[in-house]
Amino acid sequence: MSRQTVDSLASSAYGALDLLSALIDAASDNLWEEKIGGWPLWQHLIHALWGNDFFTPGPAAPAPEGLSAEVLQLKTIGTQAPAKERVKIYLRDVRTKIEGFVSGLDDAGLVLPNEKTKAIGLDWDITKTMVILSSHPYYHLGYGDTLLRNHGLAGVF
């Protein structure tokens, strides 16, 4: 059973999670709550993590307390920023879930349907899921990287 493609896709997803961690570390408290693209930085990051968890099989990692489904889904702007350390714990838990998902894959299985996304009306195979596990966080990382650079700081990319 080959895992060459799975490992390549997983590397991209793990790289996105590493950059999310770096962005959490790089953001000062005032930038943590600053809006960019309509949302506070912390909400971009929480949403990016929630999305990864949402598309992988198994129970969700526990999101930081006090965040409604509307905040997680970017349907409403969050008003209570969770502590950065709590978000790092959430990131760790999401990564553990993704690692468990990836550990059971091989290249031949990449064409199989993702039953979790199918249940919500998204006709994705495992390959698309693996691509989304990196591309969705990178989208939100772009906002955070821009926020840092707008304040004269080095970006995380």
Chimera marker file (.cmm) of the C-alpha trace (Angstrom):
<marker_set name="trace">
<marker id="1" x="0.000" y="0.000" z="0.000" r="1" g="1" b="0" radius="0.5"/>
<marker id="2" x="1.493" y="3.228" z="-1.175" r="1" g="1" b="0" radius="0.5"/>
<marker id="3" x="1.178" y="6.360" z="0.948" r="1" g="1" b="0" radius="0.5"/>
<marker id="4" x="3.311" y="8.707" z="-1.132" r="1" g="1" b="0" radius="0.5"/>
<marker id="5" x="0.393" y="10.943" z="-2.182" r="1" g="1" b="0" radius="0.5"/>
<marker id="6" x="-1.268" y="10.767" z="1.236" r="1" g="1" b="0" radius="0.5"/>
<marker id="7" x="1.984" y="11.819" z="2.907" r="1" g="1" b="0" radius="0.5"/>
<marker id="8" x="2.425" y="14.719" z="0.491" r="1" g="1" b="0" radius="0.5"/>
<marker id="9" x="-1.107" y="15.988" z="1.067" r="1" g="1" b="0" radius="0.5"/>
<marker id="10" x="-0.773" y="15.508" z="4.822" r="1" g="1" b="0" radius="0.5"/>
<marker id="11" x="2.471" y="17.479" z="4.838" r="1" g="1" b="0" radius="0.5"/>
<marker id="12" x="0.627" y="20.440" z="3.358" r="1" g="1" b="0" radius="0.5"/>
<marker id="13" x="-2.153" y="20.193" z="5.948" r="1" g="1" b="0" radius="0.5"/>
<marker id="14" x="0.351" y="19.957" z="8.810" r="1" g="1" b="0" radius="0.5"/>
<marker id="15" x="2.269" y="22.918" z="7.373" r="1" g="1" b="0" radius="0.5"/>
<marker id="16" x="-0.917" y="25.002" z="7.496" r="1" g="1" b="0" radius="0.5"/>
<marker id="17" x="-1.439" y="24.028" z="11.142" r="1" g="1" b="0" radius="0.5"/>
<marker id="18" x="2.174" y="24.958" z="11.939" r="1" g="1" b="0" radius="0.5"/>
<marker id="19" x="1.621" y="28.386" z="10.381" r="1" g="1" b="0" radius="0.5"/>
<marker id="20" x="-1.591" y="28.851" z="12.379" r="1" g="1" b="0" radius="0.5"/>
<marker id="21" x="0.439" y="28.169" z="15.514" r="1" g="1" b="0" radius="0.5"/>
<marker id="22" x="3.101" y="30.656" z="14.408" r="1" g="1" b="0" radius="0.5"/>
<marker id="23" x="0.429" y="33.287" z="13.739" r="1" g="1" b="0" radius="0.5"/>
<marker id="24" x="-1.047" y="32.802" z="17.202" r="1" g="1" b="0" radius="0.5"/>
<marker id="25" x="2.416" y="33.341" z="18.668" r="1" g="1" b="0" radius="0.5"/>
<marker id="26" x="3.141" y="36.374" z="16.458" r="1" g="1" b="0" radius="0.5"/>
<marker id="27" x="-0.090" y="38.242" z="17.174" r="1" g="1" b="0" radius="0.5"/>
<marker id="28" x="0.028" y="40.724" z="20.018" r="1" g="1" b="0" radius="0.5"/>
<marker id="29" x="-3.048" y="41.014" z="22.217" r="1" g="1" b="0" radius="0.5"/>
<marker id="30" x="-4.302" y="44.073" z="20.337" r="1" g="1" b="0" radius="0.5"/>
<marker id="31" x="-3.875" y="42.340" z="16.962" r="1" g="1" b="0" radius="0.5"/>
<marker id="32" x="-5.589" y="39.217" z="18.305" r="1" g="1" b="0" radius="0.5"/>
<marker id="33" x="-8.845" y="41.173" z="18.436" r="1" g="1" b="0" radius="0.5"/>
<marker id="34" x="-8.326" y="43.429" z="15.410" r="1" g="1" b="0" radius="0.5"/>
<marker id="35" x="-10.669" y="42.902" z="12.483" r="1" g="1" b="0" radius="0.5"/>
<marker id="36" x="-9.437" y="42.145" z="9.001" r="1" g="1" b="0" radius="0.5"/>
<marker id="37" x="-11.744" y="41.093" z="6.204" r="1" g="1" b="0" radius="0.5"/>
<marker id="38" x="-14.664" y="41.713" z="8.552" r="1" g="1" b="0" radius="0.5"/>
<marker id="39" x="-13.636" y="39.313" z="11.319" r="1" g="1" b="0" radius="0.5"/>
<marker id="40" x="-11.288" y="39.547" z="14.295" r="1" g="1" b="0" radius="0.5"/>
<marker id="41" x="-8.049" y="37.662" z="13.782" r="1" g="1" b="0" radius="0.5"/>
<marker id="42" x="-8.860" y="35.131" z="16.507" r="1" g="1" b="0" radius="0.5"/>
<marker id="43" x="-12.148" y="34.285" z="14.772" r="1" g="1" b="0" radius="0.5"/>
<marker id="44" x="-10.386" y="33.612" z="11.454" r="1" g="1" b="0" radius="0.5"/>
<marker id="45" x="-8.115" y="31.149" z="13.243" r="1" g="1" b="0" radius="0.5"/>
<marker id="46" x="-10.866" y="29.435" z="15.239" r="1" g="1" b="0" radius="0.5"/>
<marker id="47" x="-12.939" y="29.073" z="12.070" r="1" g="1" b="0" radius="0.5"/>
<marker id="48" x="-10.004" y="27.620" z="10.123" r="1" g="1" b="0" radius="0.5"/>
<marker id="49" x="-9.473" y="25.000" z="12.833" r="1" g="1" b="0" radius="0.5"/>
<marker id="50" x="-13.174" y="24.269" z="13.172" r="1" g="1" b="0" radius="0.5"/>
<marker id="51" x="-13.400" y="23.731" z="9.414" r="1" g="1" b="0" radius="0.5"/>
<marker id="52" x="-10.652" y="21.112" z="9.469" r="1" g="1" b="0" radius="0.5"/>
<marker id="53" x="-12.384" y="19.312" z="12.301" r="1" g="1" b="0" radius="0.5"/>
<marker id="54" x="-15.759" y="19.632" z="10.598" r="1" g="1" b="0" radius="0.5"/>
<marker id="55" x="-14.619" y="17.807" z="7.437" r="1" g="1" b="0" radius="0.5"/>
<marker id="56" x="-12.845" y="14.869" z="9.066" r="1" g="1" b="0" radius="0.5"/>
<marker id="57" x="-14.617" y="11.783" z="10.416" r="1" g="1" b="0" radius="0.5"/>
<marker id="58" x="-15.164" y="11.338" z="14.119" r="1" g="1" b="0" radius="0.5"/>
<marker id="59" x="-16.269" y="13.537" z="16.963" r="1" g="1" b="0" radius="0.5"/>
<marker id="60" x="-15.270" y="17.185" z="16.922" r="1" g="1" b="0" radius="0.5"/>
<marker id="61" x="-12.397" y="18.422" z="19.041" r="1" g="1" b="0" radius="0.5"/>
<marker id="62" x="-13.809" y="20.678" z="21.749" r="1" g="1" b="0" radius="0.5"/>
<marker id="63" x="-13.744" y="24.293" z="20.592" r="1" g="1" b="0" radius="0.5"/>
<marker id="64" x="-13.004" y="26.990" z="23.162" r="1" g="1" b="0" radius="0.5"/>
<marker id="65" x="-15.920" y="27.551" z="25.532" r="1" g="1" b="0" radius="0.5"/>
<marker id="66" x="-18.541" y="30.180" z="24.873" r="1" g="1" b="0" radius="0.5"/>
<marker id="67" x="-18.347" y="30.181" z="21.062" r="1" g="1" b="0" radius="0.5"/>
<marker id="68" x="-21.651" y="29.680" z="19.308" r="1" g="1" b="0" radius="0.5"/>
<marker id="69" x="-22.076" y="27.746" z="16.079" r="1" g="1" b="0" radius="0.5"/>
<marker id="70" x="-22.706" y="31.105" z="14.380" r="1" g="1" b="0" radius="0.5"/>
<marker id="71" x="-19.300" y="32.410" z="15.525" r="1" g="1" b="0" radius="0.5"/>
<marker id="72" x="-17.524" y="29.198" z="14.495" r="1" g="1" b="0" radius="0.5"/>
<marker id="73" x="-19.172" y="29.331" z="11.062" r="1" g="1" b="0" radius="0.5"/>
<marker id="74" x="-18.477" y="33.079" z="10.544" r="1" g="1" b="0" radius="0.5"/>
<marker id="75" x="-22.181" y="33.844" z="10.460" r="1" g="1" b="0" radius="0.5"/>
<marker id="76" x="-21.809" y="36.438" z="13.201" r="1" g="1" b="0" radius="0.5"/>
<marker id="77" x="-18.879" y="38.428" z="14.549" r="1" g="1" b="0" radius="0.5"/>
<marker id="78" x="-17.529" y="37.113" z="17.822" r="1" g="1" b="0" radius="0.5"/>
<marker id="79" x="-17.318" y="39.513" z="20.735" r="1" g="1" b="0" radius="0.5"/>
<marker id="80" x="-15.474" y="37.434" z="23.326" r="1" g="1" b="0" radius="0.5"/>
<marker id="81" x="-11.975" y="36.441" z="22.213" r="1" g="1" b="0" radius="0.5"/>
<marker id="82" x="-10.710" y="33.183" z="23.686" r="1" g="1" b="0" radius="0.5"/>
<marker id="83" x="-7.254" y="33.178" z="25.241" r="1" g="1" b="0" radius="0.5"/>
<marker id="84" x="-4.478" y="32.383" z="22.795" r="1" g="1" b="0" radius="0.5"/>
<marker id="85" x="-3.351" y="29.438" z="24.913" r="1" g="1" b="0" radius="0.5"/>
<marker id="86" x="-6.833" y="27.921" z="24.706" r="1" g="1" b="0" radius="0.5"/>
<marker id="87" x="-6.765" y="28.281" z="20.919" r="1" g="1" b="0" radius="0.5"/>
<marker id="88" x="-3.372" y="26.527" z="20.862" r="1" g="1" b="0" radius="0.5"/>
<marker id="89" x="-4.926" y="23.629" z="22.802" r="1" g="1" b="0" radius="0.5"/>
<marker id="90" x="-7.745" y="23.511" z="20.250" r="1" g="1" b="0" radius="0.5"/>
<marker id="91" x="-5.166" y="23.506" z="17.440" r="1" g="1" b="0" radius="0.5"/>
<marker id="92" x="-3.362" y="20.601" z="19.096" r="1" g="1" b="0" radius="0.5"/>
<marker id="93" x="-6.594" y="18.649" z="19.460" r="1" g="1" b="0" radius="0.5"/>
<marker id="94" x="-7.610" y="19.285" z="15.839" r="1" g="1" b="0" radius="0.5"/>
<marker id="95" x="-4.149" y="18.210" z="14.668" r="1" g="1" b="0" radius="0.5"/>
<marker id="96" x="-4.405" y="14.996" z="16.691" r="1" g="1" b="0" radius="0.5"/>
<marker id="97" x="-7.750" y="14.258" z="15.052" r="1" g="1" b="0" radius="0.5"/>
<marker id="98" x="-6.339" y="14.943" z="11.568" r="1" g="1" b="0" radius="0.5"/>
<marker id="99" x="-3.295" y="12.759" z="12.281" r="1" g="1" b="0" radius="0.5"/>
<marker id="100" x="-5.623" y="9.928" z="13.288" r="1" g="1" b="0" radius="0.5"/>
<marker id="101" x="-7.620" y="10.359" z="10.091" r="1" g="1" b="0" radius="0.5"/>
<marker id="102" x="-4.495" y="10.446" z="7.919" r="1" g="1" b="0" radius="0.5"/>
<marker id="103" x="-2.937" y="7.417" z="9.639" r="1" g="1" b="0" radius="0.5"/>
<marker id="104" x="-5.715" y="5.211" z="8.280" r="1" g="1" b="0" radius="0.5"/>
<marker id="105" x="-5.325" y="6.325" z="4.670" r="1" g="1" b="0" radius="0.5"/>
<marker id="106" x="-3.410" y="4.951" z="1.728" r="1" g="1" b="0" radius="0.5"/>
<marker id="107" x="-3.185" y="6.263" z="-1.824" r="1" g="1" b="0" radius="0.5"/>
<marker id="108" x="-5.775" y="3.816" z="-3.168" r="1" g="1" b="0" radius="0.5"/>
<marker id="109" x="-8.338" y="5.155" z="-0.693" r="1" g="1" b="0" radius="0.5"/>
<marker id="110" x="-8.026" y="8.744" z="-1.843" r="1" g="1" b="0" radius="0.5"/>
<marker id="111" x="-10.790" y="8.225" z="-4.414" r="1" g="1" b="0" radius="0.5"/>
<marker id="112" x="-13.290" y="6.957" z="-1.834" r="1" g="1" b="0" radius="0.5"/>
<marker id="113" x="-16.132" y="9.239" z="-0.780" r="1" g="1" b="0" radius="0.5"/>
<marker id="114" x="-15.909" y="11.210" z="2.439" r="1" g="1" b="0" radius="0.5"/>
<marker id="115" x="-19.025" y="10.004" z="4.231" r="1" g="1" b="0" radius="0.5"/>
<marker id="116" x="-18.948" y="12.914" z="6.709" r="1" g="1" b="0" radius="0.5"/>
<marker id="117" x="-19.130" y="15.573" z="4.001" r="1" g="1" b="0" radius="0.5"/>
<marker id="118" x="-21.612" y="13.496" z="2.019" r="1" g="1" b="0" radius="0.5"/>
<marker id="119" x="-23.956" y="13.577" z="5.021" r="1" g="1" b="0" radius="0.5"/>
<marker id="120" x="-24.086" y="17.399" z="4.795" r="1" g="1" b="0" radius="0.5"/>
<marker id="121" x="-24.560" y="17.522" z="1.032" r="1" g="1" b="0" radius="0.5"/>
<marker id="122" x="-20.923" y="17.892" z="-0.067" r="1" g="1" b="0" radius="0.5"/>
<marker id="123" x="-19.960" y="15.221" z="-2.573" r="1" g="1" b="0" radius="0.5"/>
<marker id="124" x="-16.253" y="15.108" z="-1.712" r="1" g="1" b="0" radius="0.5"/>
<marker id="125" x="-13.800" y="12.283" z="-2.007" r="1" g="1" b="0" radius="0.5"/>
<marker id="126" x="-10.908" y="11.858" z="0.411" r="1" g="1" b="0" radius="0.5"/>
<marker id="127" x="-8.522" y="13.664" z="-1.967" r="1" g="1" b="0" radius="0.5"/>
<marker id="128" x="-10.648" y="16.806" z="-1.951" r="1" g="1" b="0" radius="0.5"/>
<marker id="129" x="-10.900" y="16.591" z="1.812" r="1" g="1" b="0" radius="0.5"/>
<marker id="130" x="-7.099" y="16.399" z="2.091" r="1" g="1" b="0" radius="0.5"/>
<marker id="131" x="-6.716" y="19.421" z="-0.196" r="1" g="1" b="0" radius="0.5"/>
<marker id="132" x="-9.258" y="21.417" z="1.849" r="1" g="1" b="0" radius="0.5"/>
<marker id="133" x="-7.403" y="20.528" z="5.079" r="1" g="1" b="0" radius="0.5"/>
<marker id="134" x="-4.609" y="22.785" z="3.883" r="1" g="1" b="0" radius="0.5"/>
<marker id="135" x="-6.246" y="25.248" z="1.483" r="1" g="1" b="0" radius="0.5"/>
<marker id="136" x="-8.962" y="26.456" z="3.847" r="1" g="1" b="0" radius="0.5"/>
<marker id="137" x="-6.529" y="27.358" z="6.669" r="1" g="1" b="0" radius="0.5"/>
<marker id="138" x="-4.187" y="29.034" z="4.155" r="1" g="1" b="0" radius="0.5"/>
<marker id="139" x="-7.026" y="31.324" z="3.095" r="1" g="1" b="0" radius="0.5"/>
<marker id="140" x="-7.466" y="32.540" z="6.681" r="1" g="1" b="0" radius="0.5"/>
<marker id="141" x="-3.718" y="32.630" z="7.281" r="1" g="1" b="0" radius="0.5"/>
<marker id="142" x="-3.502" y="35.145" z="4.457" r="1" g="1" b="0" radius="0.5"/>
<marker id="143" x="-5.684" y="37.544" z="6.402" r="1" g="1" b="0" radius="0.5"/>
<marker id="144" x="-3.552" y="37.138" z="9.516" r="1" g="1" b="0" radius="0.5"/>
<marker id="145" x="-0.303" y="37.517" z="7.596" r="1" g="1" b="0" radius="0.5"/>
<marker id="146" x="-1.631" y="40.714" z="6.012" r="1" g="1" b="0" radius="0.5"/>
<marker id="147" x="-2.667" y="42.042" z="9.421" r="1" g="1" b="0" radius="0.5"/>
<marker id="148" x="0.842" y="41.502" z="10.775" r="1" g="1" b="0" radius="0.5"/>
<marker id="149" x="2.442" y="43.181" z="7.751" r="1" g="1" b="0" radius="0.5"/>
<marker id="150" x="-0.004" y="46.116" z="7.908" r="1" g="1" b="0" radius="0.5"/>
<marker id="151" x="1.434" y="46.780" z="11.371" r="1" g="1" b="0" radius="0.5"/>
<marker id="152" x="5.054" y="46.615" z="10.175" r="1" g="1" b="0" radius="0.5"/>
<marker id="153" x="5.664" y="43.132" z="11.538" r="1" g="1" b="0" radius="0.5"/>
<marker id="154" x="7.117" y="40.147" z="9.773" r="1" g="1" b="0" radius="0.5"/>
<marker id="155" x="4.538" y="37.779" z="8.346" r="1" g="1" b="0" radius="0.5"/>
<marker id="156" x="4.463" y="34.080" z="9.110" r="1" g="1" b="0" radius="0.5"/>
<marker id="157" x="4.919" y="32.960" z="5.499" r="1" g="1" b="0" radius="0.5"/>
<link id1="1" id2="2" r="1" g="1" b="0" radius="0.2"/>
<link id1="2" id2="3" r="1" g="1" b="0" radius="0.2"/>
<link id1="3" id2="4" r="1" g="1" b="0" radius="0.2"/>
<link id1="4" id2="5" r="1" g="1" b="0" radius="0.2"/>
<link id1="5" id2="6" r="1" g="1" b="0" radius="0.2"/>
<link id1="6" id2="7" r="1" g="1" b="0" radius="0.2"/>
<link id1="7" id2="8" r="1" g="1" b="0" radius="0.2"/>
<link id1="8" id2="9" r="1" g="1" b="0" radius="0.2"/>
<link id1="9" id2="10" r="1" g="1" b="0" radius="0.2"/>
<link id1="10" id2="11" r="1" g="1" b="0" radius="0.2"/>
<link id1="11" id2="12" r="1" g="1" b="0" radius="0.2"/>
<link id1="12" id2="13" r="1" g="1" b="0" radius="0.2"/>
<link id1="13" id2="14" r="1" g="1" b="0" radius="0.2"/>
<link id1="14" id2="15" r="1" g="1" b="0" radius="0.2"/>
<link id1="15" id2="16" r="1" g="1" b="0" radius="0.2"/>
<link id1="16" id2="17" r="1" g="1" b="0" radius="0.2"/>
<link id1="17" id2="18" r="1" g="1" b="0" radius="0.2"/>
<link id1="18" id2="19" r="1" g="1" b="0" radius="0.2"/>
<link id1="19" id2="20" r="1" g="1" b="0" radius="0.2"/>
<link id1="20" id2="21" r="1" g="1" b="0" radius="0.2"/>
<link id1="21" id2="22" r="1" g="1" b="0" radius="0.2"/>
<link id1="22" id2="23" r="1" g="1" b="0" radius="0.2"/>
<link id1="23" id2="24" r="1" g="1" b="0" radius="0.2"/>
<link id1="24" id2="25" r="1" g="1" b="0" radius="0.2"/>
<link id1="25" id2="26" r="1" g="1" b="0" radius="0.2"/>
<link id1="26" id2="27" r="1" g="1" b="0" radius="0.2"/>
<link id1="27" id2="28" r="1" g="1" b="0" radius="0.2"/>
<link id1="28" id2="29" r="1" g="1" b="0" radius="0.2"/>
<link id1="29" id2="30" r="1" g="1" b="0" radius="0.2"/>
<link id1="30" id2="31" r="1" g="1" b="0" radius="0.2"/>
<link id1="31" id2="32" r="1" g="1" b="0" radius="0.2"/>
<link id1="32" id2="33" r="1" g="1" b="0" radius="0.2"/>
<link id1="33" id2="34" r="1" g="1" b="0" radius="0.2"/>
<link id1="34" id2="35" r="1" g="1" b="0" radius="0.2"/>
<link id1="35" id2="36" r="1" g="1" b="0" radius="0.2"/>
<link id1="36" id2="37" r="1" g="1" b="0" radius="0.2"/>
<link id1="37" id2="38" r="1" g="1" b="0" radius="0.2"/>
<link id1="38" id2="39" r="1" g="1" b="0" radius="0.2"/>
<link id1="39" id2="40" r="1" g="1" b="0" radius="0.2"/>
<link id1="40" id2="41" r="1" g="1" b="0" radius="0.2"/>
<link id1="41" id2="42" r="1" g="1" b="0" radius="0.2"/>
<link id1="42" id2="43" r="1" g="1" b="0" radius="0.2"/>
<link id1="43" id2="44" r="1" g="1" b="0" radius="0.2"/>
<link id1="44" id2="45" r="1" g="1" b="0" radius="0.2"/>
<link id1="45" id2="46" r="1" g="1" b="0" radius="0.2"/>
<link id1="46" id2="47" r="1" g="1" b="0" radius="0.2"/>
<link id1="47" id2="48" r="1" g="1" b="0" radius="0.2"/>
<link id1="48" id2="49" r="1" g="1" b="0" radius="0.2"/>
<link id1="49" id2="50" r="1" g="1" b="0" radius="0.2"/>
<link id1="50" id2="51" r="1" g="1" b="0" radius="0.2"/>
<link id1="51" id2="52" r="1" g="1" b="0" radius="0.2"/>
<link id1="52" id2="53" r="1" g="1" b="0" radius="0.2"/>
<link id1="53" id2="54" r="1" g="1" b="0" radius="0.2"/>
<link id1="54" id2="55" r="1" g="1" b="0" radius="0.2"/>
<link id1="55" id2="56" r="1" g="1" b="0" radius="0.2"/>
<link id1="56" id2="57" r="1" g="1" b="0" radius="0.2"/>
<link id1="57" id2="58" r="1" g="1" b="0" radius="0.2"/>
<link id1="58" id2="59" r="1" g="1" b="0" radius="0.2"/>
<link id1="59" id2="60" r="1" g="1" b="0" radius="0.2"/>
<link id1="60" id2="61" r="1" g="1" b="0" radius="0.2"/>
<link id1="61" id2="62" r="1" g="1" b="0" radius="0.2"/>
<link id1="62" id2="63" r="1" g="1" b="0" radius="0.2"/>
<link id1="63" id2="64" r="1" g="1" b="0" radius="0.2"/>
<link id1="64" id2="65" r="1" g="1" b="0" radius="0.2"/>
<link id1="65" id2="66" r="1" g="1" b="0" radius="0.2"/>
<link id1="66" id2="67" r="1" g="1" b="0" radius="0.2"/>
<link id1="67" id2="68" r="1" g="1" b="0" radius="0.2"/>
<link id1="68" id2="69" r="1" g="1" b="0" radius="0.2"/>
<link id1="69" id2="70" r="1" g="1" b="0" radius="0.2"/>
<link id1="70" id2="71" r="1" g="1" b="0" radius="0.2"/>
<link id1="71" id2="72" r="1" g="1" b="0" radius="0.2"/>
<link id1="72" id2="73" r="1" g="1" b="0" radius="0.2"/>
<link id1="73" id2="74" r="1" g="1" b="0" radius="0.2"/>
<link id1="74" id2="75" r="1" g="1" b="0" radius="0.2"/>
<link id1="75" id2="76" r="1" g="1" b="0" radius="0.2"/>
<link id1="76" id2="77" r="1" g="1" b="0" radius="0.2"/>
<link id1="77" id2="78" r="1" g="1" b="0" radius="0.2"/>
<link id1="78" id2="79" r="1" g="1" b="0" radius="0.2"/>
<link id1="79" id2="80" r="1" g="1" b="0" radius="0.2"/>
<link id1="80" id2="81" r="1" g="1" b="0" radius="0.2"/>
<link id1="81" id2="82" r="1" g="1" b="0" radius="0.2"/>
<link id1="82" id2="83" r="1" g="1" b="0" radius="0.2"/>
<link id1="83" id2="84" r="1" g="1" b="0" radius="0.2"/>
<link id1="84" id2="85" r="1" g="1" b="0" radius="0.2"/>
<link id1="85" id2="86" r="1" g="1" b="0" radius="0.2"/>
<link id1="86" id2="87" r="1" g="1" b="0" radius="0.2"/>
<link id1="87" id2="88" r="1" g="1" b="0" radius="0.2"/>
<link id1="88" id2="89" r="1" g="1" b="0" radius="0.2"/>
<link id1="89" id2="90" r="1" g="1" b="0" radius="0.2"/>
<link id1="90" id2="91" r="1" g="1" b="0" radius="0.2"/>
<link id1="91" id2="92" r="1" g="1" b="0" radius="0.2"/>
<link id1="92" id2="93" r="1" g="1" b="0" radius="0.2"/>
<link id1="93" id2="94" r="1" g="1" b="0" radius="0.2"/>
<link id1="94" id2="95" r="1" g="1" b="0" radius="0.2"/>
<link id1="95" id2="96" r="1" g="1" b="0" radius="0.2"/>
<link id1="96" id2="97" r="1" g="1" b="0" radius="0.2"/>
<link id1="97" id2="98" r="1" g="1" b="0" radius="0.2"/>
<link id1="98" id2="99" r="1" g="1" b="0" radius="0.2"/>
<link id1="99" id2="100" r="1" g="1" b="0" radius="0.2"/>
<link id1="100" id2="101" r="1" g="1" b="0" radius="0.2"/>
<link id1="101" id2="102" r="1" g="1" b="0" radius="0.2"/>
<link id1="102" id2="103" r="1" g="1" b="0" radius="0.2"/>
<link id1="103" id2="104" r="1" g="1" b="0" radius="0.2"/>
<link id1="104" id2="105" r="1" g="1" b="0" radius="0.2"/>
<link id1="105" id2="106" r="1" g="1" b="0" radius="0.2"/>
<link id1="106" id2="107" r="1" g="1" b="0" radius="0.2"/>
<link id1="107" id2="108" r="1" g="1" b="0" radius="0.2"/>
<link id1="108" id2="109" r="1" g="1" b="0" radius="0.2"/>
<link id1="109" id2="110" r="1" g="1" b="0" radius="0.2"/>
<link id1="110" id2="111" r="1" g="1" b="0" radius="0.2"/>
<link id1="111" id2="112" r="1" g="1" b="0" radius="0.2"/>
<link id1="112" id2="113" r="1" g="1" b="0" radius="0.2"/>
<link id1="113" id2="114" r="1" g="1" b="0" radius="0.2"/>
<link id1="114" id2="115" r="1" g="1" b="0" radius="0.2"/>
<link id1="115" id2="116" r="1" g="1" b="0" radius="0.2"/>
<link id1="116" id2="117" r="1" g="1" b="0" radius="0.2"/>
<link id1="117" id2="118" r="1" g="1" b="0" radius="0.2"/>
<link id1="118" id2="119" r="1" g="1" b="0" radius="0.2"/>
<link id1="119" id2="120" r="1" g="1" b="0" radius="0.2"/>
<link id1="120" id2="121" r="1" g="1" b="0" radius="0.2"/>
<link id1="121" id2="122" r="1" g="1" b="0" radius="0.2"/>
<link id1="122" id2="123" r="1" g="1" b="0" radius="0.2"/>
<link id1="123" id2="124" r="1" g="1" b="0" radius="0.2"/>
<link id1="124" id2="125" r="1" g="1" b="0" radius="0.2"/>
<link id1="125" id2="126" r="1" g="1" b="0" radius="0.2"/>
<link id1="126" id2="127" r="1" g="1" b="0" radius="0.2"/>
<link id1="127" id2="128" r="1" g="1" b="0" radius="0.2"/>
<link id1="128" id2="129" r="1" g="1" b="0" radius="0.2"/>
<link id1="129" id2="130" r="1" g="1" b="0" radius="0.2"/>
<link id1="130" id2="131" r="1" g="1" b="0" radius="0.2"/>
<link id1="131" id2="132" r="1" g="1" b="0" radius="0.2"/>
<link id1="132" id2="133" r="1" g="1" b="0" radius="0.2"/>
<link id1="133" id2="134" r="1" g="1" b="0" radius="0.2"/>
<link id1="134" id2="135" r="1" g="1" b="0" radius="0.2"/>
<link id1="135" id2="136" r="1" g="1" b="0" radius="0.2"/>
<link id1="136" id2="137" r="1" g="1" b="0" radius="0.2"/>
<link id1="137" id2="138" r="1" g="1" b="0" radius="0.2"/>
<link id1="138" id2="139" r="1" g="1" b="0" radius="0.2"/>
<link id1="139" id2="140" r="1" g="1" b="0" radius="0.2"/>
<link id1="140" id2="141" r="1" g="1" b="0" radius="0.2"/>
<link id1="141" id2="142" r="1" g="1" b="0" radius="0.2"/>
<link id1="142" id2="143" r="1" g="1" b="0" radius="0.2"/>
<link id1="143" id2="144" r="1" g="1" b="0" radius="0.2"/>
<link id1="144" id2="145" r="1" g="1" b="0" radius="0.2"/>
<link id1="145" id2="146" r="1" g="1" b="0" radius="0.2"/>
<link id1="146" id2="147" r="1" g="1" b="0" radius="0.2"/>
<link id1="147" id2="148" r="1" g="1" b="0" radius="0.2"/>
<link id1="148" id2="149" r="1" g="1" b="0" radius="0.2"/>
<link id1="149" id2="150" r="1" g="1" b="0" radius="0.2"/>
<link id1="150" id2="151" r="1" g="1" b="0" radius="0.2"/>
<link id1="151" id2="152" r="1" g="1" b="0" radius="0.2"/>
<link id1="152" id2="153" r="1" g="1" b="0" radius="0.2"/>
<link id1="153" id2="154" r="1" g="1" b="0" radius="0.2"/>
<link id1="154" id2="155" r="1" g="1" b="0" radius="0.2"/>
<link id1="155" id2="156" r="1" g="1" b="0" radius="0.2"/>
<link id1="156" id2="157" r="1" g="1" b="0" radius="0.2"/>
</marker_set>
